[in-house]
């Protein structure tokens, strides 16, 4: 008999969702949905921006992504699943919806989740005891960079066209006097410019923080970000960010902390990287750290969750 149940990512077929949601509704248990992606409000997909689909606003059907993530080989059940989710979530008397960004919250307000008792957004938190400015001379030496090399950094679990690999290749080709450093699994069948350095996977947050601190600018070309933890971590390390002007990324990059660019416009990306370079990292660092401290600190974000609990609990 919990007071509050918090639901995070429940897709990938590892839980019987109707059984769970039925239980929460029948027992009138305060329930908080945290939107790390858009799956709770669609009939199948987690993200729909790339294909420009807005069926989720009214009712999903004939899903164009049925053969992608959590794919169905033959059957399109997106309409039934959409209707089931709508019925099950709307049956919970004390339902709260928290977006991990204002962008995803505004999307939820246009879905069947708009009837929730609580609608708010709370950014994910990061460990500011790990992600903060650090000395990086030894790391530069370790990966063969000189103290004067200008470093453009990208971070992903694995690199592909969808993650923006092509944009980083263009930066390396068209700005031959910079070093492009990519953290994450790298494809073996790709020919890369000599000034692009792949360092592979980094397995500790402490080491990752060093890479953020080493960079002169961090680039996040992702077009489907419900939050963008790598952007938050870079800012906390005092590194300005150039990010895609779509979904949640712009709200994480206020004017003193970097720029946004059109993801289809390589010239715009190059221009924004050049602007950061011209101004210099030092002129951004203090504002980046301040913004991260004010918006991504653990204690402050947890307090916001507690406030949401109180709104759902009887007084």
C-alpha positions, 0 to 999 in steps of 0.5 A: 500500500504505497503512498506514491508510485513513480513510473519511469521507462516501462517499455520493452515488454518487461512489465504487464502494464495493464495489470499494474495500471489497473492496480493503481487505479482500483486502489487510488494510489497517487501515481507520478509518470516521469516522461523520459521519452514520449512512449507513455502517450503514444501507441508504439514509439518513443520518439516521433520528431524525426518522421514528423508524426502527430497522430498521438495528439488524437489517436495512433494508427498505421504507425510508421515506426512499427518496424523500428524499436520494440518492433512488430514484424507483422501486426500494427496494434498501435490503435489498440495500444493507444486506446488502452493507455488512454483508458488505463492512465485516465482511470487513475484518480491521482495521476501526475505527469512530470516531464524531464524538460519543459518541451516534453511537458508541453507535448504531454499537454497536447495528449490524453495525459493533459487531464492529469492532476499535476502537470509540471517539469523537473530537469534530471539532476547530475552529480555536481561533485563529479561534473565540475571544472578539472585540470586536463593536461594529463588527459590531453597528453594521454590522447595525443593532444597539445595544450594549444589544440582547440577541442570540439567534443561529442559524447554518445553511447555509439556513433552513427548518422542518427547520432550526428556522426556526419556533422562531426565529420564535416567539422573535422573536414572544414575546420582542419586546425581543430581536433574533434574528439568523440567519446563512445563506440565508433563504427569500424567501417568509416574513414575519418579525417586525421584531426578526428580522434575516437577515444572509444567508450568511457566507463566512469563518470569521473573520466567523462568529466575530464573529457568535458573539461578538456573540450573548448566546446561541446556539440550535441547534434541530436534532434530528439532530446527529451532532456539531454544529459550530456549537455547538462554535464558539459555545462556543469564542467564549464564548457559552452555548448552548440546544440540542435535547435529542436526539442529540449536542447534549446532550453538547456542552452541559454544565450550566455552558455552557447548557441543552437543551430539548425540540424540540417544546416552544416554551415550554421553549425560551423558558424556557431562553433566558430563564434564560440571559438572566437569568443573563447571558452573562458568567457562562457565558463562561469555562466555555464556552471551557474546555470548548471548549479541552478537547474541540475543540482540533485537536492533542488530537483528532489525537493521539486519531486517531494512538492509534487507528491504533496499535491497528489496526497490527501491533506 
